[in-house]
Amino acid sequence: MTNGFLHHSLETKPVKLPVEVKTETVYKDSLVYRDRIITRSVEIESKLTWWQKARMHAGTATFILLAIAILYLLLKSINPLNLKRL
């Protein structure tokens, strides 16, 4: 009696035939691919202003030193007595 259950066993059907199995062969490549960077020149439509050209030629440090010197001279000419106290 099965009582409504299905039963299956491999022992009931002994077959000694080889079974073919499909396997996928995976080949690994030893090459390493790296990202290649391509540089291109891009033309800018607008020309540089005189201020941008001056900064490129003289450098930012020169303009900072020039600004400090002008500020010092202005403070020296306005309040000569206050600078002597410092």
Steps between C-alpha positions, in 0.01 A plus 500: 500500500631842408237713673500747210880562497725446200812296563808473282831337564802453275551159645197378317653587161865402502663609169875503452518727193735801501328833516617782277537836674546825309779706653607842386871551448614842619827637366671770702705765323823613658483850350421793726297778345541847640302812433667716242497875545468702182601865528363753257561868448196719538502854365343768714285745306555805723836667547658561838449835671795722584468399865518127417799554273681703769436232762634233270819693432574640843341245727262533789775536761630817335155660512461407868837658585410808296166534681672472841756765399229742381299442818810565710579823314141622532494433874840665543392816317163532679608438860877537544465526880301176540756294308777620732316348798494155334 
